[in-house]
Amino acid sequence: MAQPSFFKQPPSSTLADIATLTKAYLADPSHGDRTITGLASLDEAGPMHLTFFDNLKYADQLARTYAGACLVSERFEARVPAHVAVLRVKHPFRAFVDLARELHSDALRPGSSVGNTGIAPSAIIDPSARLEDEVIVDPLAVIGPDVEIGSGTIIGASVVIGPGVKIGRDCNVGAGTTLHYALIGNNVLIHPGCHIGQDGYGFVFGGNGHLKVPQTGRVLLQNHVEIGAGTTIDRGSLRDTVIGEGTKIDNQVQVGHNVIIGRHSLIAAQCGLAGSLTIGDNVALGAKVGLNNHIHIGNGAQVAAMAGVKDDIPANARWGGIFARPTKQWFREILAVERLAGTAKDSHDRDPKAGEKD
């Protein structure tokens, strides 16, 4: 089992306490005094662990689990082995995550990478920069002129913050990140190695060379945005690049200039977002999705992993494939091709002399 050795060990809890915290129903009240010392997956849990089950794909793991207790919906309660205490709840995984957030709150937000509690002596801070109380600045960070940083924000080691950048309160800027031409809201989490606010990729092409287009916009990260490690977000040219409130971007994503992403969208790893496209609210992009420039993805749309999108996607639609189209159409086309391939294989494998007369 994975050991949380880098995080605080939570205190032991009884199942009665856990039932209260998760608003679950303890099926057998006599188990209320059973002690739980940690959380674990079905296949790694021991008698002192709490786990969860909400997917039949893992039914075999549930049958073999050694867990002391399991969060499970009424639908699957009968599948839980007799030695495992049942905590019945409508949404087991959400309840499990709520409990994990309570027990491991220190894992939700990175602290100083060196255990720093103030401003490191080796940090370079321009005299005109304004830092509120309780800002932590790790070693070798560089903070430029007229920068503003709100209280409770942590600036990681070797971060470079360019002139005039504004960062709100209770933010984290991971080690090795660079920030330029950016305005950042409150409770924004930027993981290590991100580069935000650099030139967008804009050129007028020509046979004798390419003319660079000035990029004079900004990057705006609204409240509660999270940016994964190694992600790059280009500043706008004629309009700002905007990441809407509550949007979560995974590692190694490229966001081109003038891109606008709405609120509470999810962008998985290695997506590429070309310039001047617009993504609505509550959109979900799977890993390695590529989006063409100047297109619009409607509110609530979902795009399957590794899709290549060249056209607008309407609100609440589900698309996939290369080039992306509605998933039902995509699946029908895949099945049709597989049938054709099967027919072709049958023809190819047939004895070429079969049926010939002597």
RODO-2510 file (C-alpha; in nm, 4 decimals, decimal comma):
residues 358
     n   res          X          Y          Z
     1     m     0,0000     0,0000     0,0000
     2     a     0,1182     0,3530    -0,0722
     3     q     0,2481     0,5107     0,2482
     4     p     0,1695     0,8811     0,3052
     5     s     0,5177     0,9309     0,4507
     6     f     0,5511     1,2842     0,3113
     7     f     0,2225     1,3954     0,4672
     8     k     0,0828     1,4138     0,8173
     9     q    -0,0567     1,0877     0,9472
    10     p    -0,4234     1,1483     1,0353
    11     p    -0,5557     1,0348     1,3732
    12     s    -0,7440     0,7074     1,3995
    13     s    -1,1214     0,7270     1,3633
    14     t    -1,4080     0,4973     1,4509
    15     l    -1,6585     0,3901     1,1894
    16     a    -1,9234     0,5800     1,3828
    17     d    -1,7190     0,8996     1,3401
    18     i    -1,6587     0,8276     0,9717
    19     a    -2,0284     0,7647     0,9154
    20     t    -2,1005     1,1062     1,0638
    21     l    -1,8339     1,2788     0,8534
    22     t    -1,9441     1,1157     0,5266
    23     k    -2,3178     1,1214     0,6083
    24     a    -2,3214     0,7481     0,5423
    25     y    -2,5414     0,4828     0,7039
    26     l    -2,3499     0,2190     0,8989
    27     a    -2,5343    -0,0990     0,8037
    28     d    -2,4357    -0,2827     1,1226
    29     p    -2,4230    -0,0429     1,4197
    30     s    -2,2233    -0,2974     1,6197
    31     h    -1,9233    -0,2056     1,3998
    32     g    -1,9362     0,1553     1,5170
    33     d    -1,6348     0,1145     1,7485
    34     r    -1,4170    -0,0432     1,4787
    35     t    -1,1020     0,1656     1,4341
    36     i    -0,9848     0,2913     1,0955
    37     t    -0,6289     0,4231     1,0632
    38     g    -0,6161     0,5123     0,6950
    39     l    -0,7608     0,5002     0,3447
    40     a    -0,6669     0,2555     0,0702
    41     s    -0,7752     0,1049    -0,2597
    42     l    -0,9686    -0,2222    -0,2684
    43     d    -0,6677    -0,4311    -0,3675
    44     e    -0,4276    -0,2809    -0,1105
    45     a    -0,6533    -0,2250     0,1897
    46     g    -0,6038    -0,4068     0,5173
    47     p    -0,8313    -0,4606     0,8182
    48     m    -0,7607    -0,1086     0,9513
    49     h    -0,8398     0,0676     0,6217
    50     l    -1,1472     0,2229     0,4670
    51     t    -1,2032     0,1776     0,0932
    52     f    -1,4872     0,2389    -0,1536
    53     f    -1,6640     0,0576    -0,4378
    54     d    -1,8760     0,2079    -0,7155
    55     n    -1,7718     0,0347    -1,0391
    56     l    -1,8440    -0,3254    -1,1409
    57     k    -1,5141    -0,3303    -1,3264
    58     y    -1,3532    -0,3813    -0,9837
    59     a    -1,5988    -0,6444    -0,8560
    60     d    -1,3235    -0,9086    -0,8334
    61     q    -1,1127    -0,6754    -0,6189
    62     l    -1,4102    -0,6147    -0,3912
    63     a    -1,4623    -0,9888    -0,3480
    64     r    -1,0967    -1,0341    -0,2457
    65     t    -1,0469    -0,7197    -0,0388
    66     y    -0,9156    -0,7316     0,3183
    67     a    -1,0512    -0,3846     0,3986
    68     g    -1,2087    -0,3168     0,7349
    69     a    -1,4870    -0,1046     0,5885
    70     c    -1,6208     0,0044     0,2504
    71     l    -1,8236     0,2993     0,1297
    72     v    -2,0757     0,1579    -0,1167
    73     s    -2,4121     0,2466    -0,2676
    74     e    -2,7253     0,0504    -0,1871
    75     r    -2,7135    -0,0937    -0,5398
    76     f    -2,3884    -0,2826    -0,4731
    77     e    -2,4160    -0,3384    -0,0983
    78     a    -2,4894    -0,7095    -0,1327
    79     r    -2,1559    -0,7638    -0,3097
    80     v    -1,9499    -0,6558    -0,0089
    81     p    -1,7833    -0,9534     0,1694
    82     a    -1,9210    -1,0393     0,5125
    83     h    -1,6013    -0,9415     0,6976
    84     v    -1,6147    -0,5830     0,5599
    85     a    -1,8266    -0,3259     0,7420
    86     v    -2,0674    -0,1475     0,5084
    87     l    -2,1072     0,2297     0,5008
    88     r    -2,3999     0,2910     0,2696
    89     v    -2,3912     0,6222     0,0837
    90     k    -2,5387     0,7512    -0,2415
    91     h    -2,2078     0,8558    -0,3997
    92     p    -1,9271     0,6385    -0,2571
    93     f    -1,6336     0,7939    -0,4388
    94     r    -1,7413     1,1495    -0,3584
    95     a    -1,7812     1,0525     0,0071
    96     f    -1,4373     0,8883     0,0008
    97     v    -1,2824     1,2037    -0,1477
    98     d    -1,4601     1,4273     0,1041
    99     l    -1,3121     1,2176     0,3830
   100     a    -0,9677     1,2144     0,2221
   101     r    -0,9772     1,5936     0,1992
   102     e    -1,0596     1,6089     0,5678
   103     l    -0,7864     1,3655     0,6732
   104     h    -0,5174     1,4832     0,4310
   105     s    -0,5822     1,8547     0,3956
   106     d    -0,2053     1,9138     0,3774
   107     a    -0,1970     1,7281     0,0450
   108     l    -0,4403     1,9666    -0,1244
   109     r    -0,2027     2,2592    -0,1536
   110     p     0,1770     2,2528    -0,1771
   111     g     0,3741     2,4349     0,0883
   112     s     0,7168     2,5864     0,0557
   113     s     0,9436     2,3453    -0,1310
   114     v     1,2138     2,3987     0,1346
   115     g     0,9958     2,4394     0,4425
   116     n     1,0363     2,8162     0,4348
   117     t     0,8034     3,0341     0,6434
   118     g     0,8995     3,3796     0,5214
   119     i     1,1110     3,5452     0,2544
   120     a     1,4339     3,3625     0,1775
   121     p     1,7508     3,5751     0,1983
   122     s     1,8526     3,4717    -0,1536
   123     a     1,5253     3,5903    -0,3118
   124     i     1,5559     3,9026    -0,5247
   125     i     1,2617     4,1392    -0,4781
   126     d     1,2418     4,4778    -0,6476
   127     p     1,1865     4,7608    -0,3980
   128     s     0,8711     4,8695    -0,5805
   129     a     0,7059     4,5262    -0,5444
   130     r     0,4268     4,5077    -0,2863
   131     l     0,3855     4,1886    -0,0857
   132     e     0,1100     4,1548     0,1734
   133     d     0,1672     3,9848     0,5075
   134     e     0,2260     3,6100     0,5255
   135     v     0,3649     3,5777     0,1730
   136     i     0,6290     3,3031     0,1486
   137     v     0,9105     3,3439    -0,1042
   138     d     1,1483     3,0512    -0,1514
   139     p     1,5205     3,0767    -0,2378
   140     l     1,6377     3,2260    -0,5680
   141     a     1,2963     3,3605    -0,6675
   142     v     1,3047     3,6858    -0,8652
   143     i     1,0174     3,9324    -0,8243
   144     g     1,0207     4,2292    -1,0605
   145     p     0,9119     4,5918    -1,0291
   146     d     0,5519     4,6835    -0,9444
   147     v     0,4552     4,3230    -0,8754
   148     e     0,1710     4,2755    -0,6258
   149     i     0,1272     3,9525    -0,4275
   150     g    -0,1590     3,8844    -0,1855
   151     s    -0,1353     3,7370     0,1625
   152     g    -0,1003     3,3617     0,2052
   153     t     0,0572     3,3154    -0,1371
   154     i     0,3632     3,0917    -0,1754
   155     i     0,6253     3,1692    -0,4415
   156     g     0,8422     2,8660    -0,5142
   157     a     1,2166     2,8413    -0,5638
   158     s     1,3619     2,9970    -0,8804
   159     v     1,0283     3,1484    -0,9845
   160     v     1,0580     3,4569    -1,2064
   161     i     0,7769     3,7127    -1,1899
   162     g     0,7935     3,9915    -1,4459
   163     p     0,7095     4,3602    -1,4024
   164     g     0,3539     4,4534    -1,3113
   165     v     0,2255     4,1000    -1,2547
   166     k    -0,0566     4,0834    -1,0010
   167     i    -0,1156     3,7687    -0,7912
   168     g    -0,4074     3,7336    -0,5515
   169     r    -0,4308     3,5758    -0,2088
   170     d    -0,3710     3,2128    -0,1083
   171     c    -0,2096     3,1214    -0,4385
   172     n     0,0783     2,8821    -0,5091
   173     v     0,3368     2,9395    -0,7792
   174     g     0,5468     2,6249    -0,8217
   175     a     0,9244     2,6119    -0,8472
   176     g     1,0788     2,7101    -1,1791
   177     t     0,7685     2,8867    -1,3081
   178     t     0,7843     3,2114    -1,5046
   179     l     0,5025     3,4683    -1,5010
   180     h     0,4846     3,7713    -1,7284
   181     y     0,2032     4,0031    -1,8419
   182     a    -0,0406     3,8184    -1,6147
   183     l    -0,3170     3,8996    -1,3692
   184     i    -0,3940     3,6125    -1,1330
   185     g    -0,6920     3,5805    -0,9009
   186     n    -0,7275     3,4241    -0,5574
   187     n    -0,6697     3,0584    -0,4667
   188     v    -0,4907     2,9844    -0,7936
   189     l    -0,2577     2,6837    -0,7965
   190     i     0,0238     2,6830    -1,0520
   191     h     0,2358     2,3690    -1,0415
   192     p     0,6128     2,3661    -1,1045
   193     g     0,7688     2,4453    -1,4391
   194     c     0,4854     2,6438    -1,5930
   195     h     0,5476     2,9335    -1,8303
   196     i     0,2714     3,1897    -1,8459
   197     g     0,2547     3,5141    -2,0417
   198     q     0,5247     3,4614    -2,3034
   199     d     0,4804     3,5584    -2,6695
   200     g     0,2007     3,3988    -2,8629
   201     y     0,2964     3,2276    -3,1883
   202     g     0,2044     3,4902    -3,4460
   203     f     0,3768     3,5552    -3,7811
   204     v     0,2893     3,6875    -4,1234
   205     f     0,4406     3,4294    -4,3541
   206     g     0,6550     3,5283    -4,6514
   207     g     0,8996     3,3726    -4,8927
   208     n     1,1851     3,5921    -4,7723
   209     g     1,1080     3,5585    -4,4019
   210     h     0,8259     3,5736    -4,1538
   211     l     0,7062     3,8979    -3,9990
   212     k     0,6528     3,8753    -3,6231
   213     v     0,3171     4,0045    -3,4982
   214     p     0,3401     4,2004    -3,1689
   215     q     0,1635     4,0234    -2,8829
   216     t     0,0348     4,3041    -2,6608
   217     g    -0,2352     4,1216    -2,4616
   218     r    -0,2275     3,9613    -2,1189
   219     v    -0,3041     3,6324    -1,9453
   220     l    -0,5935     3,6404    -1,6976
   221     l    -0,6285     3,3505    -1,4541
   222     q    -0,9503     3,3821    -1,2576
   223     n    -1,0156     3,2545    -0,9040
   224     h    -0,9676     2,8854    -0,8167
   225     v    -0,7887     2,7966    -1,1413
   226     e    -0,5341     2,5126    -1,1309
   227     i    -0,2524     2,4818    -1,3856
   228     g    -0,0616     2,1514    -1,4129
   229     a     0,3146     2,1140    -1,4212
   230     g     0,4924     2,2063    -1,7416
   231     t     0,1936     2,3835    -1,8948
   232     t     0,2460     2,6902    -2,1147
   233     i    -0,0064     2,9698    -2,1599
   234     d     0,0722     3,2377    -2,4187
   235     r    -0,0394     3,5948    -2,3685
   236     g    -0,2901     3,7430    -2,6104
   237     s    -0,2194     3,9548    -2,9127
   238     l    -0,5287     4,1707    -2,9697
   239     r    -0,7343     4,0204    -2,6875
   240     d    -0,6398     3,8635    -2,3564
   241     t    -0,5886     3,4928    -2,3010
   242     v    -0,8424     3,4048    -2,0305
   243     i    -0,8790     3,0977    -1,8092
   244     g    -1,2180     3,1075    -1,6361
   245     e    -1,2967     3,0582    -1,2709
   246     g    -1,2564     2,7059    -1,1360
   247     t    -1,1073     2,5600    -1,4542
   248     k    -0,8513     2,2820    -1,3992
   249     i    -0,5729     2,2291    -1,6537
   250     d    -0,3520     1,9192    -1,6396
   251     n     0,0218     1,8809    -1,7030
   252     q     0,1968     1,9712    -2,0293
   253     v    -0,0902     2,1554    -2,1944
   254     q    -0,0270     2,4287    -2,4541
   255     v    -0,2721     2,7197    -2,4522
   256     g    -0,2209     2,9522    -2,7481
   257     h    -0,2665     3,3272    -2,7636
   258     n    -0,6154     3,4793    -2,7414
   259     v    -0,7662     3,1530    -2,6154
   260     i    -1,0679     3,1970    -2,3890
   261     i    -1,1667     2,9087    -2,1604
   262     g    -1,4863     2,9372    -1,9602
   263     r    -1,5588     2,8423    -1,6014
   264     h    -1,5145     2,4992    -1,4424
   265     s    -1,3769     2,3280    -1,7516
   266     l    -1,1386     2,0301    -1,7396
   267     i    -0,8413     2,0078    -1,9775
   268     a    -0,6458     1,6803    -1,9514
   269     a    -0,2747     1,6277    -2,0120
   270     q    -0,0966     1,7153    -2,3369
   271     c    -0,3859     1,8948    -2,5020
   272     g    -0,2923     2,1533    -2,7620
   273     l    -0,5164     2,4596    -2,7895
   274     a    -0,4430     2,6702    -3,0955
   275     g    -0,4813     3,0468    -3,0909
   276     s    -0,8030     3,2463    -3,0799
   277     l    -1,0359     2,9597    -3,0000
   278     t    -1,3127     2,9781    -2,7415
   279     i    -1,4109     2,7068    -2,4954
   280     g    -1,7326     2,7401    -2,2956
   281     d    -1,8177     2,6530    -1,9373
   282     n    -1,8003     2,2968    -1,7990
   283     v    -1,6221     2,1582    -2,1042
   284     a    -1,4130     1,8404    -2,0696
   285     l    -1,1216     1,7619    -2,3034
   286     g    -0,9555     1,4197    -2,2820
   287     a    -0,5792     1,3738    -2,2964
   288     k    -0,3946     1,4763    -2,6148
   289     v    -0,6903     1,6519    -2,7746
   290     g    -0,5855     1,8998    -3,0427
   291     l    -0,8079     2,2000    -3,1167
   292     n    -0,7845     2,4093    -3,4328
   293     n    -0,7672     2,7859    -3,4108
   294     h    -1,0717     3,0150    -3,4274
   295     i    -1,3242     2,7445    -3,3340
   296     h    -1,5863     2,7435    -3,0590
   297     i    -1,6531     2,4589    -2,8153
   298     g    -1,9982     2,4982    -2,6597
   299     n    -2,0878     2,4800    -2,2915
   300     g    -2,0876     2,1284    -2,1470
   301     a    -1,9264     1,9660    -2,4511
   302     q    -1,7010     1,6608    -2,4070
   303     v    -1,4198     1,5589    -2,6413
   304     a    -1,2676     1,2099    -2,6278
   305     a    -0,8945     1,1622    -2,5771
   306     m    -0,6634     1,2026    -2,8792
   307     a    -0,9323     1,3675    -3,0913
   308     g    -0,8420     1,6252    -3,3540
   309     v    -1,1015     1,9021    -3,3664
   310     k    -1,1239     2,1328    -3,6692
   311     d    -1,4878     2,2460    -3,6454
   312     d    -1,7129     2,4107    -3,3887
   313     i    -1,8727     2,1721    -3,1369
   314     p    -2,2239     2,2546    -3,0147
   315     a    -2,3149     2,2753    -2,6473
   316     n    -2,3456     1,9471    -2,4539
   317     a    -2,2253     1,7427    -2,7513
   318     r    -1,9874     1,4458    -2,7289
   319     w    -1,7298     1,4213    -3,0048
   320     g    -1,4266     1,2069    -3,0786
   321     g    -1,1969     1,0807    -3,3546
   322     i    -0,9755     1,2399    -3,6167
   323     f    -1,1190     1,4576    -3,7445
   324     a    -1,3611     1,4797    -3,4542
   325     r    -1,7326     1,4244    -3,5093
   326     p    -2,0242     1,3162    -3,2886
   327     t    -1,9262     1,0015    -3,0997
   328     k    -2,2240     0,7971    -3,2237
   329     q    -2,1240     0,8708    -3,5832
   330     w    -1,7585     0,8023    -3,5003
   331     f    -1,8414     0,4611    -3,3491
   332     r    -2,0625     0,3681    -3,6461
   333     e    -1,7787     0,4529    -3,8854
   334     i    -1,5297     0,2486    -3,6845
   335     l    -1,7606    -0,0524    -3,6894
   336     a    -1,8195    -0,0107    -4,0633
   337     v    -1,4455    -0,0011    -4,1315
   338     e    -1,3910    -0,3079    -3,9132
   339     r    -1,6595    -0,4952    -4,1063
   340     l    -1,4994    -0,3959    -4,4354
   341     a    -1,1593    -0,5014    -4,3085
   342     g    -1,3021    -0,8360    -4,2025
   343     t    -1,4536    -0,8883    -4,5465
   344     a    -1,1278    -0,7888    -4,7135
   345     k    -0,9338    -1,0295    -4,4925
   346     d    -1,1704    -1,3118    -4,5784
   347     s    -1,1228    -1,2431    -4,9500
   348     h    -0,7459    -1,2170    -4,9175
   349     d    -0,7198    -1,5432    -4,7239
   350     r    -0,9393    -1,7396    -4,9652
   351     d    -0,7600    -1,9967    -5,1848
   352     p    -0,7255    -1,8178    -5,5224
   353     k    -0,7908    -2,1487    -5,7053
   354     a    -1,0965    -2,2386    -5,5029
   355     g    -1,3982    -2,2971    -5,7248
   356     e    -1,1930    -2,3299    -6,0469
   357     k    -1,2743    -2,6187    -6,2760
   358     d    -1,0057    -2,8699    -6,3624
***
